[in-house]
Amino acid sequence: MLSSFPLRFTIPVNDVERARAFYEQALGFSAGQHGAGGILYPSADGYFALVKTPAPAQVNHSIMTWLVPDITASVAGLKANGIAFEEYDFPGLKTVNSIATLGPDQVAWFKDSEGNLLALAQLG
């Protein structure tokens, strides 16, 4: 029923200006449009919103993932912008040069200025 509609992701943030600087300067999004739901940023077929939350709940999974055609180049480009990627070495999950291979897919994780876990994925 809902599969034909575009998605909107809401990112909880403590400090809107700090988060805005991160998403615009480090990740390269254009200045967002202010709306009732926060600051809106278009991304491909949808958009995400940065929304001020007094005490956002931190979760241990990615809250947003960008599907990229070349994860190695994307990771390198973000590292050049100062993004620090998460490194993991657990049974069943190990990153090599910040990238984990999960079956045919490759995934890399990083945190935003507010501690939210974000990801890049190249689908196999």
C-alpha positions as a printed NumPy array, in Angstrom:
array([[  0.   ,   0.   ,   0.   ],
       [  2.714,   2.543,   0.902],
       [  5.441,   1.297,  -1.442],
       [  4.606,   3.822,  -4.178],
       [  5.064,   6.898,  -1.967],
       [  8.329,   8.78 ,  -1.346],
       [  9.936,   8.551,   2.076],
       [ 10.984,  11.263,   4.488],
       [ 13.535,  10.583,   7.196],
       [ 13.529,  12.592,  10.402],
       [ 16.87 ,  12.997,  12.148],
       [ 16.696,  14.038,  15.828],
       [ 19.243,  16.706,  16.772],
       [ 20.19 ,  18.494,  19.982],
       [ 21.856,  21.476,  18.341],
       [ 20.208,  22.462,  15.053],
       [ 22.95 ,  24.855,  13.931],
       [ 25.742,  22.359,  14.662],
       [ 23.831,  19.644,  12.79 ],
       [ 23.079,  22.011,   9.925],
       [ 26.782,  22.843,   9.575],
       [ 27.631,  19.128,   9.544],
       [ 25.085,  18.175,   6.871],
       [ 25.836,  21.192,   4.682],
       [ 29.616,  21.5  ,   5.068],
       [ 30.824,  17.95 ,   5.731],
       [ 28.254,  16.056,   3.649],
       [ 27.663,  18.689,   0.957],
       [ 23.903,  19.172,   1.134],
       [ 22.549,  22.519,  -0.081],
       [ 21.167,  24.915,   2.505],
       [ 17.989,  23.373,   3.761],
       [ 14.53 ,  24.871,   3.576],
       [ 12.998,  25.655,   6.951],
       [  9.591,  24.089,   7.407],
       [  7.237,  23.214,  10.222],
       [  8.959,  19.831,  10.494],
       [ 12.478,  21.262,  10.827],
       [ 15.143,  21.925,   8.217],
       [ 14.406,  19.941,   5.057],
       [ 17.099,  18.599,   2.704],
       [ 16.22 ,  16.998,  -0.639],
       [ 18.087,  13.798,  -1.481],
       [ 17.32 ,  11.885,  -4.691],
       [ 13.633,  10.84 ,  -4.637],
       [ 12.911,  11.964,  -1.096],
       [ 14.207,  14.18 ,   1.646],
       [ 15.206,  14.2  ,   5.266],
       [ 14.538,  16.674,   8.037],
       [ 16.667,  17.788,  10.962],
       [ 14.31 ,  18.199,  13.904],
       [ 15.229,  19.696,  17.288],
       [ 14.575,  17.219,  20.049],
       [ 15.301,  17.921,  23.718],
       [ 16.921,  14.537,  24.335],
       [ 17.085,  12.366,  21.214],
       [ 17.211,   8.648,  21.862],
       [ 20.455,   7.163,  20.642],
       [ 20.051,   3.873,  18.801],
       [ 22.689,   1.324,  17.85 ],
       [ 21.685,   1.017,  14.214],
       [ 21.846,   3.226,  11.137],
       [ 18.995,   5.687,  10.99 ],
       [ 19.693,   6.639,   7.382],
       [ 21.653,   4.967,   4.564],
       [ 22.712,   6.411,   1.221],
       [ 22.95 ,   3.892,  -1.622],
       [ 26.118,   4.77 ,  -3.532],
       [ 27.536,   3.321,  -6.762],
       [ 31.181,   3.313,  -5.54 ],
       [ 31.534,   2.957,  -1.779],
       [ 35.343,   3.135,  -1.835],
       [ 35.265,   6.525,  -3.586],
       [ 32.412,   7.77 ,  -1.386],
       [ 34.242,   6.828,   1.826],
       [ 37.442,   8.471,   0.556],
       [ 35.555,  11.647,  -0.373],
       [ 33.88 ,  11.91 ,   3.019],
       [ 37.154,  11.191,   4.83 ],
       [ 38.679,  14.082,   2.869],
       [ 35.883,  16.25 ,   4.352],
       [ 36.862,  15.187,   7.872],
       [ 34.338,  12.4  ,   8.414],
       [ 35.569,   9.673,  10.78 ],
       [ 34.176,   6.249,   9.955],
       [ 33.346,   3.585,  12.49 ],
       [ 35.624,   0.558,  12.563],
       [ 34.264,  -2.827,  13.663],
       [ 35.901,  -6.169,  14.382],
       [ 33.268,  -8.579,  15.681],
       [ 32.443, -12.137,  14.671],
       [ 30.498, -11.735,  11.445],
       [ 31.239,  -8.004,  11.099],
       [ 34.681,  -6.638,  10.279],
       [ 35.533,  -3.435,   8.479],
       [ 38.569,  -3.161,   6.219],
       [ 39.476,   0.43 ,   5.358],
       [ 36.151,   1.409,   7.006],
       [ 34.057,  -0.871,   4.762],
       [ 32.328,  -4.115,   5.769],
       [ 31.384,  -6.784,   3.258],
       [ 28.014,  -8.334,   4.076],
       [ 27.28 , -10.995,   1.496],
       [ 27.211,  -9.217,  -1.872],
       [ 26.844,  -5.776,  -0.251],
       [ 29.378,  -3.345,   1.196],
       [ 28.546,  -0.949,   4.031],
       [ 30.372,   1.83 ,   5.906],
       [ 29.12 ,   3.68 ,   8.988],
       [ 29.797,   7.122,  10.454],
       [ 28.204,   9.392,  13.038],
       [ 26.792,  12.853,  12.5  ],
       [ 27.471,  15.816,  14.777],
       [ 24.713,  14.647,  17.131],
       [ 25.879,  11.038,  17.466],
       [ 23.318,   9.558,  15.045],
       [ 24.675,   6.545,  13.141],
       [ 24.514,   6.978,   9.351],
       [ 25.634,   4.631,   6.602],
       [ 26.706,   4.276,   3.008],
       [ 25.886,   1.067,   1.149],
       [ 26.88 ,  -0.334,  -2.211],
       [ 24.489,  -3.123,  -3.099],
       [ 25.994,  -6.141,  -4.804]])
